[in-house]
Amino acid sequence: MKSRQILPGIFSLLFLAASGQAQFYAPETEYHDKVQRLFVVELARVLAWRENLHGSNYQEVTYSVIVDSNRVTTWNLHWLDAQGKPLKGMEVRYPESLLLEGPAFYRNIFKQMWAAGSWSPLPKISEGELAQGFWNGADRAGLSREEGLAAMFELAGPQPTNSEAQYVPALAGLMGHTPLPGLAGGVTLDAMLSSRAAAWLCLGEAMVSKASAAGDRNWAPVLFLAGRQFAAFDLWTKSSAAGGSSGSNSQYYAWWDLVLRQSAARKAFLSATDPRHRPFAMPMLVYYARSQALGSTMAEVIGPLYGDEQKTIHRLYSYAPYFAQNTTIGGGRILEGAWPALFRAAWVNALQAFRPTPLDYTNYRPLLDGLARAALLRPAGEEDASLIGLKSVAPLLEMGYEQGEGKLTPVATVTARDLLNYGWEMNGVQMGSRYGFVNQNWGVPQLAKTIFNEATRDIQGQSPFFKNDLQKQVYNLQPTLFRLQMVDDLGGRVGVDIQPFSKDMNDTNAARLFFKRCWLRPYDVRWQSWTLCYAQLQNDMVQLLTRYHQECGPLSDFISLVYLADWFTPEQLARVNGLKALRKTLAEAIPVPIPLKINALYDDKYSKMPNLERAREYERLFWTHPDSRLEERIITGYIAAGAFDSAKRFYREIRTMLDLEVAFSNNTGPQLWAIGFLQKDENLMATALEDSNTGSYRAMMLALWNCAVHGDPQGMERQMDDLVERYESSSGSESNGRVIKNFIPLIPALQDPQSPDHQKALDYFGKPNTGLVLRTLLILKQGMNTNDAIQFLGGPETDRFRHVVILYLLKDKEHMMEALQDYDAHTSSDVSWVMANWMARQTVEPNARVEDKDLKLPGAKTIAQAVREELDRP
């Protein structure tokens, strides 16, 4: 979301209905996590479905909910017949403190509801049978939501074939694990499934005659997926210590035992190399990646782990938005955009496999029956693979938008409207992510425009998923956001000053309502905090972030810290009471030395260190955690200290370890190439150029410089032609690439004082800073005389960088270090900065060298290296 001046407006709260009669419904709770928010109603629906198996005729559940001044939540529930007549009614009450008591919340509500109704009796099972059924059910969840849904349809159709003692525990485990892809970013269906899983687990526990604390283990996945990660950690530890029956033969039990004991990320990634564990690994790996900035690691290992002959990687479409937005360019290009099409085909297949009850909505069937699976997957000349099959399925997706509301009917697993609404939401998530990746990360705006036009032409309500200027024109953006309030991470996709509960960002009540309704949503903590800050509620924002830190877990700590880094300068942090201290607390909670943590602790721990000492400290941290992505600041730190040999040595040690990304080609790669040029190290120049060959703008400029210093004018022209075509096609004749290309024919005249074009070449660029690095390189390469060099740079009075270059040319030791310090204070660490640092030191102490210390630890390797080595073992 962008920042701008706050404008007055009118608070508008749309789509709220006190009775909550819609299939899309948003109970008006406060401080309930997303599972707690729906649980009371979903328990009522599950109980109604179960009673209908025994001859009852419940057709609909209605509810109202209030929170009184004593912070007591009261629900009024009614079960209706076909004529809308209440057949049963009851009240459920609990204090706000119960929300923090883990399984006790669900058990208390179940006990109230069970005692107040005349429900059919339950069979009896042992605690061990409940645990075994639960974890066996968990392992039936697949690599996607659709695979989990298919297993549900087999386990509990309209008339279950297994006994209740068998399918109740299994449904609890299966439904509790089908939403695991939501760890990459949840949708409404995930909250519904988790709350229904909690309902089935309560029924399973009611079957157990003698329970123990060990049975609490079954609740840990529910708490974790509800955003209560700290509570899940604590519950798992305590319930495991209690002994008793467990799901020790379950693969998901093993994964939870690893995650909930807060094992290191490396251990999780290495566990995924075991073929037994791999089918269950993906959501857990994404959790680690999102909470420890391991997006590049995920992009590296997904191919080796899942790129098998069975094309398992094709089944990972639930994670496509994560790869598009949170990994690397290579991660976003996996399957070249085909994942959204694979999702739609799987969603259609799930709808076809679904068997609705007689109470369910069925008007979607004619559209569904008219779809051919081949049309959803076969390439049809689309400009992007994400568009394959979209036209064919668009009417069905549009029905998902239209039918997002309806009666709350009895349900065991899902309803047709659940599935339709899920398809509409997830298609928006998938296509919006693809659009954002192509437009921003990959930098192909024309293709992005095609994706946007095709994805939004025939389907309503998709605008919140596509961040562009057209969002400002959408009349129903805020009501649509309200409907999408159970979908994670929309704040980063919205470029308009708006939030789900109001168009008026100044409304303080609406700002507070946002986080109270949508509580413990770690992917939305940025949006909620920004909304409070916009409404001038900075103290509330600090309280919000503090409470998230206390109740949520590592995921919210990481995202909260990213928010503070993105939106607050050090001066702003100091002005908000308690915010600077909170940032430090959040940073210290992150277990690995990633840049986000280092930056937050910089003032306290690193700012007073000399450049060399700081660079070495960063390198020590790097070798303890080679996935930290500290390599750029280490190299920059060594350059700032004049330790060029250390920068080169460290680069040569890491270049085969890391998947060097576009960021490397935009900054560190050119810096290293510059060192190679300045020190006449052709090998360093060649490797840095090779590692920077990403096609980015700066990578193309680096290739131009390399051609220039190696006397290749034809290569220079090719690079500028490619750069102009890709990045400056809509720019005018004075764009950088065009200006530089027009200079290339003058390079021979620049070298030849006798040429009639010599003065023209010297004056070509003048005072503007266009081609400044190129000019400096040519001066040094050609050994131009001082007067010509100063004229070529634009004269003796230009900018700070050129002042350093001129002092170098004049061999002015007296003024050089003062000029360098002044330049350093006003610039960033780019190629010019490297050249200035080298020139200054060559001027003042031409023979000085900084001792290099090799700090590499024996056997150090990245997670991706370790994974590949493990997979290569015979």
Buried (B, 14 or more C-beta within 10 A) or exposed (E): BEEEEEEEBEBBBBBEEEEBBBBBBBBBBBBBBBBBBBBBBBBBBBBBBBBBBEEBBBBBBBBBBEBEEEEBBEBBBBBBBEEEEEBBEBEBEBEBEBBEBBBBBBBBBBEBBBEBBEBEEBEEBBBBBBBBBBBBBBBBBBBBBBBBBBBBBEBBBBEBEEEBBBBBBBBBBBBBBBBBBBBBBBBBBBBBBBBBBBBBBBBBBBBBEEBEBBBBBBBBBBBBBBBBBBBBBBBBEBBBEEEBBBBEEBBBBBBBBBBBEEEBBBBBBBBBBEEEBBBBBBBBBBBBBBBBBBBBBBBBBBBBBBEEEEEBBBBBBBBBBBBBBBBBBBBBBBBEBBBBBBBBBBBBBBBEEBEBBEBBBEEBEEBBEEBEEEBBBEEEEBEBBBBBBBBBBBBBBBBBBBBBBBBBBBBBBBBBBBBBBBBBBBBBBBBBBBBBBBBEBBBBEEBBBBBBEBBBEBBBBBBBBBBBEEBEEBEBBBBBBBBBBBBBBBBBBBBBBBBBBBBBBBBBEBBBBBBBBBBBBBBBBBBBBBBBBBBEBBEBBBBBBBBBBEBBBBBBBBBBBBBBBEBBEEEBBEEBEBBBEBBBBBBEBBBBBBBBBBBBBBEEBBEEBEBBEBBBBBBBBBBEBBBBBBBBBBBBBBBBBBBBBBBBBBBEBBBEBBBBBBBBBBBBBBBBBBBBBBBEBEEBBEBBBEBBBBBBBBBBBBBBBBBBBEEBEEBBBBBBEBBBEBBBEEEEEEBBBBBBBEBBEBBEBBBEEEBEBBEEBBEBBEEEBBBBBBBBBBBBBBEBEEEBBBBBBBEEEBBBBBBBBBBBBBEBEEEBBEBBEEBBEEBEBBBBBBBBBBBBBBBBEEEEEBEBEEBBEEEBBBBBBBBBEBBEEE
